[in-house]
Amino acid sequence: MLQIPEYKIPIVEIKTDFDIQIFIKREDLIHPKISGNKFWKLFFNVNQYLESKPEKPLLISFGGAFSNHIASVSAFGKQFDIPTIGIIRGNELENNWQENPTLSEASKNGMQFFFVSREDYQNKEKLTQKFSEKYPNALIIPEGGSNEMAVEGVRYMLGEDTKDFDYLCTAVGTGGTIAGISKFAEEHQKVVGIKVVRDDSLQKTISEWSRRSNFDLVDADENRYGKITDGNIRFINWFYEKYEIPLDPIYTGKMMQKIFDLAEKDFFPKGSKILAFHTGGLQGIKGANQFLKSKNRPLIDFENSIF
Ligand SMILES: *Cc1c(COP(=O)(O)O)cnc(C)c1O
């Protein structure tokens, strides 16, 4: 059994000229390598698994080469001394994964990789079956880490200090995080999810997990998953300079830019108190900069200040 850690996560105000108040909860500070929401999503899944006393505990999951989830699973395994296997999309990485910052970090955490072609990667059911035959004792965690149990873990992102806010905002990928926020929010609170992925089934998936209708989904300006825009890079560089809070270009940067945009368009009633969850993802900045540099595009300029 893993102990529920008692993290004290700071909530800080983002001072703006809007006629609302914006705050950010720094779940990114929970652990340098495990994004806040990924930590909580893994926590109950792994705990339940360990309660069944598996003979040789092993965590297996899926992800792309820059995946926060893969980074988190590897760091989680290291922290709690459980071996991990990552099934990684793209067999072209087989010989040069060492150059990828996410994967080389995951490997340092002890993760073992299996690289699969993009085609095979699509068929998760088949992969899952293959790996569960090979490792019958392992816990196989879905890509992105979201499932019914993951949603339960998100309750720990909420507490006495979040009860007072009118709006709770988060970036949405697979929907587990917003489902948990929606499920455990106070009666008077509205939940706003900023979608960073084009997935029309999210509304339904989230409703099934949360069983409440207190949430709205809005699209990030660029909602193709993983697509980084120069405009967003400028925004997160500006944001870091002004508030000294680093954001990532895949989730939290897109979320915060959208919140500012919504505030400008008077989406939030005057005087509202908004809480945005900083769900982490900062490990992805290295890989993002590597990519941007190769394309001669503007870079995230605070990389060296935070690592
Ligand atoms: C995975 C992730 C999210 C999205 O969480 P979901 O539960 O998949 O919707 C948000 N922010 C960061 C930094 C993430 O890594």
The ligand as an SDF file (V2000), in Angstrom:
LIG
                    3D

 15 15  0  0  0  0  0  0  0  0999 V2000
   -2.0190   14.4630  -19.3550 C   0  0  0  0  0  0  0  0  0  0  0  0
   -2.0150   15.9170  -19.0600 C   0  0  0  0  0  0  0  0  0  0  0  0
   -3.2040   16.6660  -19.0290 C   0  0  0  0  0  0  0  0  0  0  0  0
   -4.5430   16.0990  -19.4270 C   0  0  0  0  0  0  0  0  0  0  0  0
   -5.0460   15.1780  -18.5520 O   0  0  0  0  0  0  0  0  0  0  0  0
   -6.1940   14.1830  -19.0260 P   0  0  0  0  0  0  0  0  0  0  0  0
   -6.6030   13.5130  -17.7900 O   0  0  0  0  0  0  0  0  0  0  0  0
   -5.5510   13.2280  -20.0010 O   0  0  0  0  0  0  0  0  0  0  0  0
   -7.2690   14.9630  -19.6780 O   0  0  0  0  0  0  0  0  0  0  0  0
   -3.1380   17.9950  -18.6870 C   0  0  0  0  0  0  0  0  0  0  0  0
   -1.9570   18.5770  -18.4110 N   0  0  0  0  0  0  0  0  0  0  0  0
   -0.7930   17.9030  -18.4490 C   0  0  0  0  0  0  0  0  0  0  0  0
    0.4610   18.6210  -18.1760 C   0  0  0  0  0  0  0  0  0  0  0  0
   -0.7810   16.5490  -18.7770 C   0  0  0  0  0  0  0  0  0  0  0  0
    0.3930   15.8970  -18.8290 O   0  0  0  0  0  0  0  0  0  0  0  0
  1  2  1  0
  2  3  1  0
  2 14  2  0
  3  4  1  0
  3 10  2  0
  4  5  1  0
  5  6  1  0
  6  7  2  0
  6  8  1  0
  6  9  1  0
 10 11  1  0
 11 12  2  0
 12 13  1  0
 12 14  1  0
 14 15  1  0
M  END
$$$$
